[in-house]
Amino acid sequence: MLSTTAKRFALALVLIFSFGGLAQAQQDSATEPPVKEEVAPGTTSEPSTTDKIKDTTEELVKKTEEQVKEIAKKVDEDPTAKKAAAGILQPIYTVAEALSFPAFHWLAFALMSAGVFSFALQLVLGKLVVLMRMGFSLKEIASDAVGLAISIVGLVLTTQAAAENSTFTQSAAAVISATVVGAFVGLILYFWGQAQELEAAAGRSRPVLANKIR
């Protein structure tokens, strides 16, 4: 059997060779060049033009939002702007308080309903009739679309104000009668607007026919 000293000497040699091998492996791995990522043929590692445009657009949107928020904050803190806003709203508040009764909300609801019915029919049926007569006008379409949007917003706000300040929305008879009257008035306004559009389309087509005859 080996003596205790010989065993210790052998163990020391094993440890020395083991640490030496680990150090050499680490050195070899550190000196190896980095492995380049393979790129598929026909592709590049640089960002595409679409990604660049997207990033640029996002940056512009963020900057614009920040600028708008800063401007709005400055305007909100400006005493002159506060006085101007109060001067605009005060007459409206006064009129709204004076007209907070069911009859006014019935009339307002009927008028807004008439606008919704009229402009909706004008955009759908009216433009179809005009197209069948070989007439077309982007200005009239835009005008009717804006009118419809205003009427819808007005109808929503009228309903909200009526629910908060009067008993109009609590009466089924009042709501139904205002809707029926609004639909009837809207139908009349639709036929009137359609007749005007047909006349305008005929006026636009006359010079074209005259040039063809010549």
N, C-alpha and C positions, 0 to 999 in steps of 0.2 A: 504493500500500500504506500501511496505517496505521502510524504510528510506534509505537515500543515503549511510550511513555508513554500513548498513547491506548488501546493494548491493555490495559495494566494498569488504567487507569481503568474501562474497560468490564467487565473481570473483577470488579473491586471492586463495581460496581453490581449485577452478577448475583448475587454472593454475598450482598450486603445484602438484596436482594429475596427471595432464597431463604430466608434465616434468618428474615426477617420473616413470611413465609407460614407457616413451621413453627410459630413462636411463636403466631401467631393461631389456627392449627388446634388447638393444645394447649389454649389458653385457652377456645375454644368447646366442646371436648369436656369440659373440667372444669366448665363452667357448665351443661351440659345436665342435666336432672333424671334420676334413675335410672329405668330401665325396670322397671315392675312386672310380676311374673310373672302370666301369665293363669291363672286358676283355672277349672276346668271347672264348668259349672252343677251345683248340687246338692252340691258338695264344698267343704270348708273347708281352709285351710292348717294349722289347729290339729290336734294329734294326736288320734286317735279315743279313745273310752272304753276300747276293748279294749287299745290300746297303753299307756294310762295304767295300767290294771289289771295288765298284764304287767310293766311297769317297776316298779310298786309291789311286786308279788309277788317279782320278782327281788331287789329291795333287801332285803325281809324275809328271804328265804332266805339271802342273803349275811350279813346281820346275825346270823341264828340260827346259821349255821355258825361264824361267828367266836366267838360267845358260847360255843357248845358246845366248841370247841377250847380256848378260854381256861379253861373250867371243868375240862375233862379234863386240861389241863396242870397246873393247880393241884392237882388230886386226885393226879396221878401224882407230883408233887413233895412231897406231904404225907407225913411219916413215919408218922402214924397210919393213913392209908389203905393204905400199903404193908404195915404189920403186919396190918391186917385182911384184905387180899388173901392174904397168906401164910398166915394162920390158916384161911382158907377152902380154899385149894388144898392145903395140906399133908396133911390126911386123905385127900383124893382121890388124891394122888400115892402115899401109902402103900398104899392099897387097890389101886391100879392096878399097883403093883410086885408086890404079893402075888398078884395074879390074872393075871399075864402068862404064861399057859400055853395051849396049843391048845384044851383042853377048855372053858375059860371063854369063849374067843372063839367057839368053835362054838356054845355056848349063847346068848351075846349076839347072834350073827348070826341064830340061829333065832328068838329073841324079837323082834328088830327086823323081821325078815322077816314074822313073824306079824302084827305091828302094821301094816305096810305093806299086806299082803293084806287084813286085816280092815277097816281104815278105807277103803281104796280101794273095796272091794266095797260097803261101807256107804254111801259117798257116791254111788255110781253105781246099783247095783241096789237097795240098801235104800231109798233115797229114792224111787226109781221105784215100788216096791211100796207104800210108804206113801202116795204121791200117788194111786195107783189106788184106795186105800181112803179117799180124801177126807181125808187127814190131812197136815198140814204144820207144821213147827216150825223156825224160823230158829236157835233155840238148839242144836238137835241137829245141824243142818248145820254150824254154826260149831264145835261141839265135835268133830265127826268130822274137820273140816278141820284143826283144830289138832292132833288126834291123828295124822293122816296126816303133817303136817309134822314133828312131833317124831319119828315113827318113821323117816322118810326121813333126817333129820339124824343120828339115832342109828345107823342102818345104815351111813351114810357114815363116821362117826367110828369105829364098831366095825371096819369093814373097814380103815381107815387104821391104827388101833392094832394090829390083828392082823398087818398087813403089816410093821409096824416091830418088833413085840415077840414074835412067835411064828411058827410054821411053818404056821398054819392056812390061809392063802391059797395056800400052795404045794402043798396036798393037794386035788386035784380031788374025791376021794371025800368029804372033809370039807365042802367048799363045797356040793356037790350035795345031800348028805344033810341039811345044815342048812337049805338052801332048801326041800327037800321037806317036812321037819318043820314049818318055819315056815309054809308054805302050808297044810298040813293044819290046824294049830292056828288059823291065821287064818280058815280056812273055818268052823271050829266057832264061833269068836268072832263071825263075821259072822251066822250063823244065830241065835245067842243074842241079839245086839244087835238084829237085825231083829224077833225075837219081842217083845222089850221095847218097841221103837218102835211096833209094831202095837197092843200093849196100851195104850200111852200115847195113841195116836191114837184108839182106841176110847173111852177114858175122856174125851177132850176132846170127842168127838162126841155123847156121851150127853146132856149138858145142852142142846145145841142141838136134838136130837130131842125132848127133853122140852118145851122151850119151844114148838116147832112144834105138838106135840100139844095143848098147852093153848090 
